[in-house]
């Protein structure tokens, strides 16, 4: 993986001049100029948008006709049906028009499709359903309808008028109706990135004027951020102005904010807290729970809706994680990371949640990911891609297999018959093999500016708040910090998340990163990409960095001691190893690396000794490698160097493993099914210590007393440090001595391990001799014991 700085078009002198002019720190000015904010006029417009930045709604094509037909319906008190989508944007759009119309006509209804029963958008079946139930004179779609020419003709054939308000891409055939969509060609509006709720608000604005939009702006701000439309131009003005009107939000949304403990809404709060909750009900089938939070004043109904939204969100999170975990397991077991795309199907997966898992897996493996749910022989799927591989173009070559597909360059939805799945896969792989190179699969993470630890201050974080609202095309800045010293530990009450302190001052949080604790502690050098947050609580302000990704390198202090202990694990008794090992000489290392590292994934290089690392350091630096401390290597099978491998299972899913130190024994490799390469006559470094029965007895008692008192260790290494800390009489014993003793005790069953929890237990009932352990005898044989 490579970290790459975003290009700064302006020179240092120009950035300094702009910073002085606007009274900004240099790095803030640099970030703004990277985003095209490079004049005083642009700076004022960016930081202080006004209602004047909202365009005239009548510049939207067909808005005059839309206005006229709705006005006619109001005057005649006709029956109007609002037909929406089940995401936050669609729900918000329905609520905006509902709030405007509810006191103007007596027969106003709304409909949100059930994803499982009705599918997406306006269909013939859903049209029949709403017409039979509501008997409307006029249907107004919001956030959908632009691709529904046949459905519109069906509705019109029944004598019902229809207005389409949408914001999606324009299809080849546009419905023959009143259509308001900022993406329609040949209009004078000048901005085509409004969300569905934004278009609905423009309809309201056409009636009441922009100066009376306050309560609608507050709703539209949430929808605009949630729908991930670009936060530039009019969208930025909508969100910036709308967030200032949060006191005008509906009662149900205020109750949701209270439940989420959000006092002041930010775009970040919308993206990561509010939107997932509101989206959950639609994803799980019943979007009305979220809609009621916008349109109802019934406190009991609102409490019930909040409870339902919360339960559905919890269920969504659980199911989404299960899909992701299933995918990772399949990918690793079958080494699918070697392919140029990941294509999986399952009848267990919920089709509405596949996009979330797809996006995570693309970020993990940096290649297109196709996931399908098998629904009675029809595969309904989502695909996500990187910015370098146009997935819409790829899918266009597979039309002969697809029932439906639509989307853009980085995301799409599709369906096909299950009978065509294998042929579809082969065609995708064939296209990618012929039209893409390995260079396109090289993971690159960009950042805005590099920063030194001492430059990260509360004053700087406050200044960065001028970037709010952040989101699509105006993201929260990503910073790069380089450092050596770090301390990492599990976050209290959250076993998968960790706190990281760098250079004894900066506080970071890394989510879902508990496996990287040892890398932070024992690697020599780190490069971290992070977002900066300024948190306020009880009148205090404090900084927190959110780690996005860290690259580790170098053989850190204290690591050699750990490596000595882990080398000893090669002597554990196990199944006899009878497979082929490809041994190579020192002068063949470069040839081997060139051969195996020509792809981005699948090869792990194992080094135990610092002297070995120093010998090959310059050669290894020529390849795109990540560096890990054994036991924490990437689950994504990136090519990597593993220092002090803990257990062969840690790299079991890799296709190749290369040992650059001499193998002591080979039985420990028996569970590895990939290709094994090992150096001949490499460096051998083993530690020496006293293994008398008295020494073993002291270590046993120290371990026993520790595990009976404490249960807060993550692995053997953490247990080792706890044993030393809590038993002063063994503080000088080494990790190698600890491993030698522990694995002797494990083999003799006087200490037992629960492999599910990684916890150890004492069995006092067993009486035995050290000589009954083959592990102990092996160590004696190699003369480690004096």
C-alpha positions in Angstrom: 0.0 0.0 0.0 1.1 3.5 -0.8 0.2 6.8 0.9 0.1 9.6 -1.6 -0.3 13.3 -1.0 -3.0 15.2 -2.9 -1.6 17.6 -5.4 -1.3 21.2 -4.4 -1.7 23.3 -7.5 -0.5 26.6 -5.9 3.1 27.2 -4.8 4.3 27.8 -1.2 4.4 31.6 -1.7 0.8 31.7 -3.0 -0.4 29.6 -0.1 1.4 31.8 2.4 -0.1 34.9 0.8 -3.6 33.4 0.9 -3.1 32.3 4.6 -2.1 35.8 5.6 -4.9 37.4 3.7 -7.6 35.2 5.4 -5.7 34.9 8.7 -5.3 31.2 8.5 -2.6 28.7 9.4 -0.6 27.5 6.4 -2.0 24.0 6.4 -5.6 25.2 6.5 -4.9 27.5 3.6 -3.3 24.6 1.7 -6.3 22.4 2.2 -8.7 25.1 1.0 -6.6 25.9 -2.1 -6.5 22.2 -2.9 -10.3 22.4 -3.1 -10.3 25.4 -5.3 -11.0 28.0 -2.6 -8.2 30.3 -3.7 -9.6 33.8 -3.7 -11.2 36.1 -1.1 -14.5 36.0 -2.8 -14.6 32.2 -3.0 -13.5 32.0 0.7 -16.4 34.2 1.8 -18.9 32.3 -0.3 -17.5 29.0 1.1 -17.5 29.9 4.7 -20.6 32.1 4.9 -23.3 30.9 2.4 -26.5 32.8 2.3 -30.0 32.2 1.0 -29.0 34.1 -2.2 -27.0 31.0 -3.2 -30.2 29.1 -3.6 -31.1 29.3 -7.3 -34.5 30.3 -8.6 -36.6 27.1 -8.6 -38.3 28.2 -11.9 -35.0 27.8 -13.7 -35.5 24.0 -13.3 -37.1 22.6 -16.5 -40.8 22.0 -16.1 -41.0 23.6 -12.6 -43.6 26.0 -14.0 -45.8 23.1 -15.1 -45.3 21.3 -11.8 -46.2 24.4 -9.9 -49.4 24.9 -12.0 -50.6 21.3 -11.6 -50.1 21.2 -7.9 -51.8 24.6 -7.5 -54.7 23.3 -9.5 -54.9 20.2 -7.2 -54.9 22.5 -4.1 -57.6 24.7 -5.5 -59.8 21.7 -6.5 -59.0 19.8 -3.2 -57.9 16.8 -5.3 -56.6 13.6 -3.8 -52.7 13.6 -3.9 -50.4 10.7 -3.3 -46.7 11.2 -2.6 -44.7 8.2 -3.8 -41.2 8.0 -2.3 -38.1 5.9 -1.9 -37.2 4.0 1.3 -33.9 5.7 2.1 -33.3 8.9 4.1 -33.4 11.0 1.0 -36.7 9.6 -0.2 -38.2 9.7 3.3 -37.1 13.3 3.8 -38.5 14.3 0.4 -41.9 12.8 1.2 -41.9 14.6 4.6 -41.1 18.0 2.9 -44.0 17.8 0.5 -46.3 16.3 3.1 -45.6 19.2 5.5 -46.3 21.7 2.8 -49.5 20.1 1.5 -51.1 18.7 4.7 -53.1 21.8 5.6 -53.9 22.7 2.0 -55.9 19.6 0.9 -58.0 17.1 2.8 -57.0 13.9 1.0 -53.2 13.7 1.1 -51.5 10.3 1.3 -48.0 8.9 1.0 -46.5 5.6 0.1 -43.0 4.1 0.7 -42.3 0.8 -1.0 -41.4 -2.2 1.1 -38.1 -3.4 -0.3 -39.0 -7.0 0.1 -42.6 -6.8 -1.2 -42.6 -4.0 -3.7 -39.0 -3.7 -4.8 -37.4 -0.4 -5.7 -39.2 2.6 -7.1 -42.4 2.9 -9.1 -43.5 -0.4 -10.6 -46.7 -1.6 -12.2 -47.5 -3.7 -9.2 -46.8 -0.9 -6.7 -48.8 1.5 -8.9 -51.8 -0.9 -8.8 -51.5 -1.2 -5.0 -51.5 2.6 -4.3 -54.3 3.3 -6.9 -56.5 0.6 -5.4 -55.9 1.8 -1.9 -55.8 5.6 -2.2 -57.7 6.5 -5.5 -55.5 9.6 -6.2 -56.2 12.2 -8.8 -52.5 13.1 -8.8 -49.4 11.1 -8.0 -46.1 13.0 -7.2 -43.0 10.9 -7.1 -40.0 12.0 -5.0 -36.5 10.6 -5.3 -37.6 8.1 -7.9 -39.5 7.7 -11.2 -37.2 9.0 -13.9 -36.6 5.5 -15.3 -40.3 4.5 -15.2 -41.7 5.4 -18.6 -43.9 2.3 -18.9 -45.2 2.7 -15.4 -46.1 6.3 -16.1 -48.0 5.3 -19.2 -50.0 2.7 -17.2 -50.9 5.3 -14.5 -52.0 7.8 -17.2 -54.1 5.2 -18.9 -56.2 5.1 -15.8 -56.9 8.8 -16.0 -54.5 9.7 -13.2 -52.0 12.6 -13.6 -48.4 12.1 -12.4 -45.5 14.4 -11.7 -42.0 13.0 -11.5 -39.5 14.7 -9.2 -36.2 12.9 -9.2 -32.4 13.6 -9.2 -31.1 10.4 -10.7 -29.4 10.0 -14.1 -31.5 10.5 -17.2 -32.4 7.3 -19.1 -32.7 6.9 -22.8 -36.5 7.1 -22.6 -37.9 9.8 -20.3 -41.4 9.4 -18.9 -44.1 11.4 -20.9 -45.2 13.4 -17.9 -44.3 16.6 -16.0 -40.7 15.7 -15.0 -38.5 17.9 -12.7 -34.9 16.6 -12.5 -31.8 18.8 -12.4 -30.0 16.3 -14.6 -32.4 16.8 -17.5 -30.5 18.4 -20.4 -31.1 21.9 -21.9 -32.1 23.7 -18.7 -30.8 26.9 -17.2 -30.6 25.9 -13.6 -26.8 25.6 -13.5 -26.4 22.9 -10.8 -27.4 19.3 -11.3 -26.4 17.6 -8.0 -29.4 18.2 -5.8 -30.6 15.2 -3.9 -34.3 14.0 -4.1 -35.2 16.0 -1.0 -33.5 19.0 -2.5 -35.7 18.8 -5.6 -38.8 18.4 -3.3 -37.7 21.5 -1.4 -37.3 23.5 -4.7 -41.0 22.6 -5.4 -42.0 24.0 -2.1 -39.7 27.1 -2.7 -41.6 27.7 -5.9 -44.7 28.3 -3.8 -43.4 30.1 -0.7 -40.1 31.7 -1.6 -36.6 31.0 -0.2 -37.1 33.3 2.8 -39.7 30.9 4.2 -37.8 27.7 3.9 -36.3 27.4 7.3 -38.0 24.2 8.6 -37.6 22.6 5.1 -33.9 23.5 5.0 -33.3 21.6 8.3 -34.8 18.4 6.9 -33.1 18.8 3.5 -29.7 19.2 5.2 -30.0 15.7 6.7 -31.1 14.3 3.4 -28.3 16.0 1.4 -25.5 14.6 3.6 -27.2 11.2 3.9 -27.5 10.8 0.1 -23.8 11.5 -0.4 -24.3 14.1 -3.1 -21.4 16.6 -3.6 -21.4 19.2 -0.7 -20.5 22.0 -3.1 -22.4 25.0 -4.5 -26.1 25.0 -3.6 -25.9 21.7 -1.6 -23.3 23.3 0.7 -25.5 26.3 1.2 -28.5 24.0 2.0 -26.6 22.0 4.5 -24.8 24.9 6.1 -28.0 26.9 6.5 -30.1 23.9 7.4 -27.8 22.9 10.3 -28.3 26.3 11.8 -32.0 25.6 11.9 -31.9 22.3 13.8 -34.3 23.8 16.5 -37.0 23.6 13.7 -36.5 19.9 13.1 -39.6 17.7 13.6 -40.3 16.4 17.2 -39.4 12.8 16.3 -36.0 13.8 14.8 -35.3 15.8 18.0 -36.1 12.7 20.0 -33.8 10.7 17.9 -31.0 13.2 18.5 -31.6 13.0 22.2 -31.3 9.2 22.1 -28.1 9.6 20.2 -26.8 12.2 22.7 -26.3 14.7 19.8 -26.7 18.4 20.9 -25.3 20.1 17.9 -25.7 18.4 14.5 -22.7 18.2 12.3 -22.3 16.6 8.9 -20.2 13.9 10.6 -23.0 13.2 13.0 -25.5 12.8 10.1 -23.2 10.5 8.2 -22.2 8.1 11.0 -25.0 8.3 13.5 -28.3 9.8 12.2 -28.4 8.4 8.6 -27.6 4.8 9.5 -30.4 4.8 12.0 -33.0 6.4 9.6 -31.9 4.2 6.7 -32.2 1.0 8.8 -36.0 0.8 8.7 -36.1 1.0 4.9 -33.3 -1.4 4.4 -35.0 -3.9 6.7 -38.4 -3.5 5.0 -40.5 -0.8 6.7 -39.4 2.8 6.1 -42.6 4.2 7.7 -41.0 3.9 11.2 -38.5 6.6 10.1 -41.1 8.6 8.2 -43.2 9.0 11.3 -40.3 10.6 13.0 -40.6 13.4 10.5 -44.4 13.9 10.2 -46.0 12.7 13.4 -46.6 14.7 16.6 -48.0 11.6 18.5 -45.5 11.0 21.3 -46.5 7.4 21.8 -46.2 6.7 18.1 -42.8 8.4 18.0 -41.5 6.4 21.0 -42.7 3.2 19.3 -41.1 4.3 16.0 -37.8 5.1 17.7 -37.8 1.7 19.4 -38.5 0.0 16.0 -35.8 2.0 14.3 -33.3 1.2 17.0 -34.1 -2.5 16.8 -34.0 -2.6 13.0 -30.6 -0.8 13.0 -29.2 -3.3 15.5 -30.5 -6.1 13.3 -29.0 -4.4 10.2 -25.6 -4.1 11.8 -25.6 -7.7 12.9 -26.7 -9.0 9.4 -24.2 -6.7 7.7 -21.4 -7.9 9.8 -22.3 -11.5 9.2 -22.3 -11.0 5.4 -18.9 -9.3 5.7 -17.5 -12.1 7.9 -18.9 -14.8 5.6 -17.2 -13.1 2.7 -13.8 -12.8 4.4 -14.0 -16.5 5.4 -14.7 -17.6 1.8 -12.1 -15.3 0.4 -9.4 -16.5 2.7 -10.2 -20.2 2.6 -10.2 -20.2 -1.2 -7.5 -17.5 -1.7 -9.8 -15.5 -3.9 -7.6 -12.4 -3.3 -5.4 -13.7 -6.2 -8.3 -13.0 -8.7 -8.8 -9.6 -10.2 -12.4 -9.4 -8.8 -14.2 -11.0 -5.9 -17.5 -12.6 -7.0 -19.6 -14.4 -4.4 -23.2 -15.5 -3.9 -25.3 -16.9 -1.1 -28.9 -17.6 -0.3 -28.3 -16.5 3.3 -27.5 -12.9 2.5 -30.0 -10.0 2.5 -29.8 -8.3 -0.9 -30.5 -4.9 0.7 -27.3 -5.1 2.8 -24.9 -6.3 0.1 -23.7 -2.8 -0.9 -22.4 -2.1 2.6 -20.3 -5.3 2.6 -19.1 -4.7 -1.0 -17.8 -1.2 0.0 -15.9 -2.6 2.9 -14.3 -5.4 0.9 -13.3 -3.0 -1.9 -11.5 -1.0 0.7 -9.9 -4.1 2.1 -8.8 -5.7 -1.2 -8.7 -2.8 -3.6 -10.5 -4.6 -6.5 -14.1 -4.9 -7.7 -16.4 -6.9 -5.5 -19.7 -8.5 -6.7 -22.0 -9.9 -4.1 -25.3 -11.7 -4.9 -28.3 -12.9 -2.9 -30.0 -16.0 -4.4 -33.7 -15.4 -4.4 -35.5 -18.4 -5.9 -33.1 -18.7 -8.8 -32.7 -15.0 -9.4 -29.4 -13.4 -8.2 -29.9 -9.9 -6.9 -26.6 -8.2 -6.4 -24.5 -5.2 -5.7 -21.1 -4.3 -7.0 -18.5 -1.7 -5.9 -15.2 -0.9 -7.5 -12.2 1.3 -7.1 -11.8 4.6 -8.8 -9.4 3.1 -11.4 -11.7 0.4 -12.8 -15.0 1.5 -14.4 -17.5 -1.2 -13.3 -20.3 0.2 -15.5 -18.1 -0.4 -18.5 -17.2 -3.9 -17.3 -20.9 -4.8 -16.8 -21.8 -3.4 -20.2 -19.8 -6.3 -21.7 -22.1 -8.9 -19.9 -25.5 -7.7 -21.0 -26.2 -11.1 -22.5 -26.3 -12.6 -18.9 -28.0 -9.8 -17.0 -31.7 -9.3 -16.3 -31.2 -5.8 -15.1 -28.3 -3.5 -14.2 -27.8 0.2 -13.5 -25.3 2.4 -11.8 -22.1 4.4 -12.4 -18.4 3.9 -12.6 -17.8 2.8 -9.0 -21.2 1.2 -8.0 -24.0 -0.7 -9.5 -27.0 -2.9 -8.8 -27.7 -5.9 -11.0 -29.6 -9.2 -11.3 -29.2 -12.4 -13.3 -30.5 -15.9 -13.4 -28.5 -18.2 -11.1 -27.9 -20.6 -14.1 -25.8 -17.9 -15.7 -23.6 -17.2 -12.6 -20.6 -19.3 -13.7 -20.6 -17.9 -17.2 -21.0 -14.4 -15.9 -18.0 -14.8 -13.5 -15.8 -16.1 -16.3 -16.7 -13.2 -18.6 -15.9 -10.7 -15.8 -12.5 -12.4 -15.1 -11.7 -12.6 -18.8 -12.5 -8.9 -19.4 -10.3 -7.8 -16.4 -7.5 -10.1 -17.4 -7.4 -8.6 -20.9 -8.0 -5.0 -20.0 -6.4 -4.3 -16.7 -2.8 -4.5 -15.3 -1.5 -5.2 -11.8 -0.7 -1.6 -11.4 -4.4 -0.8 -11.2 -4.7 -3.1 -8.2 -2.0 -1.4 -6.2 -3.7 0.1 -3.1 -3.2 3.9 -2.9 -4.6 6.0 0.0 -4.4 9.8 -0.5 -4.1 12.4 2.2 -4.4 16.2 2.2 -1.2 17.3 4.1 1.5 15.8 6.3 1.7 17.1 9.8 4.0 16.9 12.8 2.7 15.8 16.2 3.4 19.2 17.7 1.4 20.9 15.0 -1.8 19.1 16.0 -3.4 21.6 18.4 -6.8 22.6 19.6 -6.4 26.0 17.8 -5.7 24.2 14.5 -8.7 21.9 15.0 -11.0 24.8 15.7 -9.8 26.5 12.5 -10.6 23.4 10.5 -14.2 23.7 11.4 -14.6 26.3 8.6 -14.6 23.3 6.3 -17.9 22.1 7.8 -20.1 20.7 6.5 -17.8 18.0 5.2 -18.8 15.1 3.0 -18.8 14.1 -0.7 -16.3 16.3 -2.7 -15.5 18.3 0.5 -14.3 15.5 2.8 -12.9 15.7 6.2 -9.1 16.3 5.7 -6.9 13.3 6.0 -3.5 14.0 7.7 -0.3 12.0 7.5 1.9 11.8 10.7 5.2 9.9 10.9 6.4 8.7 14.3 8.3 6.0 16.2 7.0 5.7 19.7 3.5 4.6 20.3 1.5 2.9 23.1 -1.7 0.9 22.2 -4.3 -0.8 24.3 -7.8 -2.1 24.0 -10.6 0.5 24.4 -12.5 -0.2 27.7 -15.8 -2.0 27.0 -15.0 -2.4 23.3 -12.8 -5.4 22.6 -12.3 -4.7 18.9 -11.3 -1.0 19.1 -8.0 0.4 20.5 -6.6 3.6 21.9 -3.2 4.7 20.5 -1.0 7.3 22.0 1.9 8.6 19.9 4.9 10.4 21.1 3.3 10.4 24.5 1.0 13.3 23.5 -1.5 12.6 20.7 -4.5 10.5 21.4 -5.9 8.3 18.6 -8.7 5.8 18.2 -8.5 2.9 15.7 -11.7 1.0 15.2 -11.7 -2.7 14.5 -7.9 -2.8 15.0 -7.3 -4.9 18.1 -5.1 -7.2 16.0 -2.6 -4.4 15.4 -1.8 -3.6 19.0 1.6 -5.4 18.8 2.5 -3.6 15.6 2.1 -0.2 17.3 4.1 -1.4 20.3 7.0 -3.3 18.5 7.4 -1.9 15.0 10.1 0.7 14.7 8.5 3.2 12.5 4.8 4.1 11.7 3.0 6.3 9.2 -0.6 7.0 10.1 -3.4 8.5 8.1 -6.0 10.1 10.4 -8.9 12.5 10.7 -8.9 15.1 13.4 -11.8 15.6 15.7 -12.4 18.3 18.3 -14.7 17.0 21.0 -16.5 19.1 23.6 -17.8 17.9 26.9 -18.8 19.7 30.0 -17.2 22.9 28.9 -13.9 21.2 28.0 -12.3 20.7 24.6 -10.1 17.8 23.7 -8.5 16.4 20.5 -9.0 13.0 19.1 -7.5 11.5 16.0 -9.5 8.8 14.1 -7.0 6.4 12.5 -7.9 5.5 8.9 -4.8 3.3 8.1 -1.3 2.8 9.5 1.8 1.5 7.7 4.3 -0.2 9.9 8.0 -0.8 9.2 11.3 -1.6 10.8 12.3 -4.1 13.5 11.4 -2.3 16.8 13.0 -2.3 20.2 12.1 -5.4 22.4 11.1 -7.3 19.3 14.2 -9.6 19.3 13.3 -10.9 22.7 9.8 -11.8 21.5 11.3 -13.4 18.4 13.5 -15.7 20.4 10.5 -17.0 22.2 8.5 -17.5 19.0 11.3 -19.3 17.3 11.0 -21.9 20.1 7.5 -22.7 19.0 8.9 -24.4 15.9 9.8 -27.3 18.3 6.2 -27.9 19.4 5.0 -31.4 18.8 2.5 -31.7 16.0 1.6 -33.7 12.9 4.6 -34.9 10.9 5.3 -32.6 8.0 5.8 -34.5 4.8 5.4 -31.9 2.1 7.9 -30.3 -0.2 9.8 -27.2 0.8 11.6 -25.2 -1.9 15.0 -24.3 -0.4 16.9 -21.4 -1.9 20.4 -19.9 -1.5 21.1 -16.4 -0.4 22.0 -15.3 -3.9 18.6 -16.4 -5.1 16.5 -14.2 -2.8 16.0 -11.4 -5.3 14.9 -13.8 -8.1 12.4 -15.4 -5.8 11.0 -12.1 -4.6 10.6 -10.8 -8.2 8.7 -14.0 -9.0 6.3 -14.1 -6.1 5.7 -10.3 -5.5 4.5 -9.5 -9.0 1.0 -9.6 -7.6 -0.3 -7.4 -4.8 -1.5 -10.2 -2.6 -0.7 -13.7 -1.3 2.9 -13.7 -0.2 4.2 -13.5 3.4 8.0 -13.1 4.1 8.9 -14.3 7.6 11.8 -12.9 9.5 12.7 -13.7 13.1 16.1 -12.0 13.7 17.0 -8.3 13.5 20.3 -9.2 11.8 18.4 -10.9 9.0 16.2 -7.9 8.5 19.2 -5.6 8.4 20.8 -7.9 5.8 17.8 -7.7 3.4 16.4 -4.3 4.4 17.5 -2.5 1.2 16.3 -5.3 -1.0 12.9 -5.5 0.7 12.4 -1.7 0.4 12.2 -2.1 -3.4 8.9 -3.9 -3.2 5.4 -2.8 -2.2 5.3 -4.6 1.2 3.6 -4.0 4.5 5.3 -5.0 7.7 3.7 -6.7 10.6 4.6 -8.2 14.0 3.6 -11.9 14.0 0.1 -12.6 15.1 -1.3 -9.4 13.7 -0.8 -9.6 9.9 -3.4 -8.2 7.6 -6.6 -10.2 7.1 -6.5 -8.9 3.5 -3.5 -11.1 2.5 -1.4 -8.1 1.3 2.2 -9.0 0.4 4.0 -8.4 3.7 7.0 -9.0 5.9 6.0 -10.8 9.2 8.4 -10.2 12.0 8.5 -12.9 14.7 5.7 -15.1 13.4 3.6 -16.4 16.3 1.7 -19.2 14.7 1.5 -20.6 11.2 -2.3 -20.2 11.4 -1.7 -16.5 11.3 -0.8 -16.7 7.7 -2.7 -19.9 6.8 -4.7 -18.2 4.0 -1.6 -16.9 2.2 -0.6 -18.6 -1.0 3.2 -18.4 -0.4 5.4 -18.1 2.7 9.1 -17.3 2.5 11.4 -17.9 5.5 14.5 -15.8 5.4 15.8 -17.3 8.7 16.8 -21.0 8.9 14.0 -23.3 9.9 14.6 -25.0 13.2 12.0 -27.7 12.6 9.2 -28.2 10.0 6.4 -30.0 11.8 4.9 -26.7 12.8 4.2 -26.1 9.0 1.9 -29.1 8.7 -1.3 -27.1 8.7 -0.1 -24.7 6.0 -1.4 -25.6 2.5 0.4 -23.1 0.4 3.8 -23.0 -1.2 6.8 -22.9 1.3 10.2 -21.4 0.5 13.0 -21.5 3.0 16.6 -20.2 2.9 19.5 -22.6 3.2 22.2 -21.8 5.8 20.5 -18.6 7.0 21.1 -16.8 10.3 20.3 -18.9 13.4 20.1 -17.0 16.7 18.7 -18.7 19.8 18.8 -17.5 23.3 20.2 -19.3 26.4 18.8 -19.6 29.8 18.5 -21.9 32.9 15.8 -24.5 32.6 16.3 -26.3 35.9 13.3 -27.8 37.7 13.5 -25.0 40.2 13.2 -22.4 37.4 10.2 -24.1 35.9 8.6 -24.3 39.3 9.0 -20.5 39.9 7.6 -19.7 36.4 4.7 -22.2 36.9 3.7 -20.5 40.2 4.0 -17.1 38.7 1.7 -18.0 35.8 -0.7 -19.8 38.1 -1.1 -16.8 40.5 -1.5 -14.4 37.5 -4.2 -16.2 35.6 -6.2 -16.9 38.8 -6.3 -13.2 39.5 -6.4 -11.6 36.1 -8.3 -12.3 32.9 -7.6 -9.1 30.9 -5.0 -10.5 28.5 -5.4 -10.8 24.8 -2.7 -13.4 24.0 0.4 -15.1 25.3 2.5 -12.0 25.0 0.1 -9.9 27.1 0.0 -12.7 29.7 3.8 -12.6 29.8 3.9 -8.9 30.6 1.2 -9.4 33.3 3.2 -12.3 34.8 6.3 -10.1 35.0 4.4 -7.2 36.4 2.6 -9.1 39.1 5.5 -11.4 40.2 8.6 -9.3 41.2 10.7 -12.5 41.8 10.5 -13.4 38.0 10.7 -9.9 36.6 14.0 -10.7 34.9 12.9 -13.8 33.1 12.7 -13.5 29.3 9.9 -14.2 26.9 11.8 -17.2 25.5 11.9 -18.7 29.0 8.2 -18.0 29.4 7.4 -19.7 26.1 9.6 -22.7 26.9 7.9 -23.1 30.3 4.3 -22.4 29.1 4.4 -24.9 26.2 6.0 -27.5 28.3 3.1 -27.1 30.8 0.6 -27.1 28.0 2.0 -30.4 26.6 1.9 -31.9 30.0 -1.7 -30.7 30.5 -1.0 -29.0 33.8 -1.9 -25.8 32.1 -4.8 -25.8 29.5 -5.8 -23.4 26.9 -9.3 -22.4 25.6 -8.7 -21.8 22.0 -12.0 -19.9 21.6 -11.1 -17.3 24.3 -7.3 -17.5 24.3 -7.4 -17.9 28.1 -5.4 -20.4 30.1 -6.5 -22.6 33.0 -4.6 -24.5 35.7 -5.2 -28.2 36.3 -3.7 -29.1 39.7 -4.8 -32.7 39.6 -2.1 -33.8 37.2 1.3 -34.9 38.6 4.0 -35.5 36.0 7.7 -35.0 35.2 9.2 -32.4 32.8 10.9 -35.2 30.9 7.5 -36.4 29.8 7.3 -33.4 27.5 8.9 -33.9 24.0 9.0 -30.1 23.7 11.1 -29.8 26.8 13.3 -32.6 25.6 13.8 -31.0 22.2 15.0 -27.8 23.9 17.5 -29.8 26.0 18.7 -31.5 22.9 19.6 -28.3 21.1 21.5 -27.3 24.1 19.5 -24.1 24.9 19.5 -25.2 28.5 22.8 -24.7 30.2 
